[in-house]
C-alpha cells in the first residue's frame, strides 16, 4: 500500500514482477471491505504498508484525517493480513519520540509524540501489534528520493533545489537532528529484514545524522547549486506542529538480525543527485 510514494515506488522497483501496488483510487484504507478484498486479490504472503498521512502541520488542525489513515487504516490492513495469513510490514516514524534523547534512540525507549502526526503513527503501531497479524513495524526518518510527494512539491531535497534554482530565499531549521534515509536504501533493507524472518519492532535509517539545515547545504553542494541558506530555529519557523529536536534512531535490532548498516546519508544523497548533474 502506498505504492505511488517515494518508498512505495522503490519497493515496486526492487520487487519487479514479484510485487504489485494498487492504484490510490482502487483502494480506500477507510473501508475495511475494500482493504480485505485488495489483500485477498493480491495473493501476497507479504504486504508492505508505505501509505501514510504525512502532512505533519496540517494534521494539527485535521487530526481525524491523520488518524483515519495512520491508525484506523493500518488496523484495517492488519486485520486483512491476519485473515489472509500474510505478513504486514508497517512503516512508522521517528516522530513518535519527543526529542529529549541525546544519543541514538533504541526500540525499547518509551515513545512520547509531540504532535498529532506522531500520535497517529504511534496509534497505528499499537493497533498493528494488537491485531493478531504477523507483523514487522519499521520506524525510519526523513525519507528522501526523487519524485517525492506531489502534495508537498517533492521531497525536502527536491524542494530545496527547486527554490534555490528559482532564486527564492532559503531559511532552514538547524536545531532538529535526525538521520536522513534514502527510499531505495530503505526498500532494500525492508526486503532484507523480511528474508531474515524479522518480526516485531525495528529501527532502520541511513547511517549518520544531521540537521535539516545541514541536509539542505549538502544537497546544494552535491547538485552544484550556489545559494545561501539561512539557519533558523524551530521557534523562528513557527510551524503549527512541534517536531522532536533529536530523533536519531538506533538500528541495533536490525544489525542483530544480520542487516548491515545502511550507507552514510551523504553517500545516499550523492546517489540520488548524481544522475541529474
C-alpha angles and dihedrals in degrees: 000000000000092000094158096059128087095270095036093055091047090052092049091050092050095045095046111174090357093070141051133189122207116230115255092245091049095061130047112192089198090065113070093195091054091049094047091049092050093050093047093047092051093056086209123163090199125039120193116206107204093150116114145155096234103165090123098185096039089054090068091067096032107039092155092065092048095049092043091063105025098041115014093034091050089051092052089051093047092051091049090051091049091053092047095044092239129144113243116214104196121191118215137170148251087237089085085082129076098225096244094121121097098195132048109298119241123217093251094061111115109251121232112176119205098206146027095267093055091044092052092049091048090050089052090053091052094047093049091049092050096043098088091240122129100253148178115197113198120191116201138161144224097001113199137177141134114291097032126178112323089207089061096039094254134309120323090262092050092048092050093051093045093051093046093050091050092051096247118150116260121217113171133179115253101181100070115083123194142139113266110221126205111223096224090051091048091049091053090049093051091053091047091052091051091050089050090055094245120175135171124029125342134169117221127178138137114273122271132026141240144162123264088253091055091048091051092050091048092050092051091047094050092045091047092236115148111212135131118246117201113214114225136173125250087247091055090051091054097201115177093239125061115230128200114266090215123022106152108149125221112228097198095127092052090050090049088055089056099261109142117229112273114249119271113281094243089060090049090049089052090051091052097048103032095084090057095052 
